[in-house]
Amino acid sequence: MVSSRLRVEFRVEPTTELEVIQSATDSDSVELDNAIYAGDGQWYQHLTVTTDLPVGSIRGHLSDGVVTELVALSPAEESDLTYYILALMEEPDPFVVSEVTEVKSIPHRIRLVDGQLTVTTSVEDWEHLKRVAEHLEASYRNFELLSTSQKAWTGTPLGTNQLKHAVRGEVSESQLELLAEAYRNGYFDVPQAVTAKELASILGTSQSTLSEALRNAQYTLFEILFGEK
């Protein structure tokens, strides 16, 4: 039987190409979705970026010596701000994927926001977390532990969250924002922290308009999960 694990979120100062990607694309955030080692210090990396720049500008900036090879660049179908990038890049040491896995920690999410690299991983226990922290403190300029939680199962590792890409490709930006606001305000809590009427008041809309918009957004999600009826 697999024992429970600690889910850990921490922050380090970036020393990787993610910082270069964020600068080149003038993006609000860069998320590393997957990384595959290609030899000689080169990595194929799949990234999600959020930026106001048009595709042509992004392609031009990335091709100007930022990446070794820009393999693919595609916008999310229902978003004018989100793009998926597949590129071959040379990563200097330390590279966060190598550093995290070297100490047998399982990475789940790696993202660069506001100049800080935030990483979510799983470790075996508190003693394992101590070893991970010591290793990363030696590799990076800083290490800041943000949160820990006990999980009954390990969860999916980096590179296996396909639902995220499906959602970003099919659900509109306004629908995602509405669902996020409803979630953050406790509309989906059990019991509900806010009613539909209260949430509508918070968002400055009518209850009927909110209810219809939420149903449409949820229906789109269900189509992604279960297919068309």
N, C-alpha and C positions, 0 to 999 in steps of 0.2 A: 504494500500500500504506500502511495506517495504521500509524504508528510507535507504539512502546510509550509508556506514560505513567507518571507518578509517582502512586501512590495515597498521599494525605496525610491524616493524622488530627491535628486540632488542637483546642485548647480556648480558649474566650473567656468572659468574664463576660457573662451574659445581660442584654439590655436590651429584650427583646421580650415579647409577650403569653404566651409559653410559661411564663415565670416566674409570671405571674398565673394561668394555667390550673393549674399545679402546686399553687399555694397554694389555689385555689378548690376543687380536687378532692381535696386532701390526698393527692396521689399520690406514689408512690415514683419514678416516672419518667414523662416525657412525650416522645413521639416525634412529630416533624412528618413525616407520610407524604407530603404533597403540599400545594402552595400555588399558587393561581391568582389573579392580580391582577384585582380587580373595579373599579378606578378610585377616585379620590379617597382614596388611602391605605388602601383597604379590600382585604382578601384573604380569599378562601374557603380555609379550611385544614382538611385532614383530619388528625386527631391520634389517636394511640393512647396511652391512659393506663392506669396500673396503680394501683388504689386499693381500699381496703376499704369505701368508701362505697357505699350502695345507689343505684340509678338515680335515684330520686326526689330524694335529697339532691344528687346531681351536677347534675341538671337545675335544681334550685332555685338552687344556688350560681352556675352559669354564667349563668342568666337574670337574675341580680341585678346587671346592669350590667357584667359581666365581658366578655361578647361583644356585638356589635351584633345578631346574630341567631343563635340556635341552630337550625340546619337539621335536624340528625339526631343522635341519641344511641342507640347500640345496644351491648348487651353481647356479648362473644364467646360463641358458643353453648356451648362446652365449658369456659369459665372464669368463675369468680365474681369475678375480680379485674381483668380486662382489658375496656376499653370503647373503642369507636370514636366519635369526635366529628367532626361536620362543622359548622363555624361560620363566620360572616362576622365578621371582626375588623379593627379599625383598628390597624395596626402603626406604632409610632414609629420614627424613624430612630435608629440604623441597624437595618435588618431583615436578618437573616443571609442569606436567600435572595438579596436584592438585592445585598448586599455581595459575596457569593461569585461570583455570575454577572457582576457588573459588571467583574470582572477576568478574565473568560473561564475561570473555574474551574468544573468540572462537579460539582455536589453529588450525593452518593449517599445520605448518611444524616445526619440532624440530630436530636439527642436531648438532653434536659435531665435530668441525673442528679446528685443531691447538690448542687444549686445551680450546677452547671457546665454550660455548653453545649458539647457535643462534636460536632464536624463532621467528616465524611469526604468528601473531594473528590478529583478527579483534575486534575492540572496537566500541562503539556507536558514540562517539564524543570526542572532546578534553578534556572535563571534566572527561569523563570516563577514558581516557588515563592517566590523572593525578592520578586518584585513583589506577589504575593498577600499575603505576610506583611507587607510594608510598608504595603499598603493597609488590611489589617485592624488592624494596630497603630495606625493613625491613626484608625480608626473606633471601636475598642473600648478599654476600660480596660486590657486585657492581651491577649497572644497567646502561647499555649504550644504549641509543636510537640510532639506525642506520638509520632508514628511516620511513617516513609516506607517505601514498597516499590515496586519496579518491576513493572509489570503489562504483559502482552503485549497486552491490549485494555482499552478504556476502562471497560467495565462499564455496568450500567444506571443511568441518572440517577434522581434523586429522583422518586417518584411512579409508578414502573413496577414496583415489587416486589410484584406481586399474590400471589405464593406465600406471603409472610409472613401475609397476611390469611387466605388459605385454610387455612394450617396452624393459626393461632390460632383459627379458627372450628371446626375439626374434630378436632384433637388435644387431648386433655385436658391440664390443667395438670400432673398427675402424670406423664403420658407425656412431656411436654416436659422436665420436670425430670430424668426418668430418662435420656432421650437426651442431655441436656446434661451430666449427670454422666459418662455413658459416654464422651462426646466429650472432655471435659476431662481425664479420666484416661487417655486414649490407647487406649481399647478399639477404636476404628475406625482407629487408625494402621496403616500397613503398613511394617514388621511391627508387630504389636500391642505396645503398651507394657504392657498388663495383659491377662491372660486372663479369661474369664468367671468362673472360680473366684475369682481375685484381686479382681475388681470386686465380686462378690457379698460377699466378706469386707469390703471397704471400705464397702459400703452396708448391711452388717448384715442380709443376707438369704441365702437358699439359692441355689445355682447354678441349680437347676431353676426356681425362682420368677423369678429374674432373666432367664433365657433366654426364658421364656414371655412375660414383660412386654416385653422388648426386641422379640421377634418381633411381638407385637401392635402396638406403637408403629410399627415399621417398616412393617408391613402397612397401617396407616392412612395413613402418608405415601405409600406406593405407590399407594393408592386415589386420593389427591388428584392425584398426578402422571399416572396412567395410566387412571383410572376403574375402575369395578367390573368384575370378570371375568365 
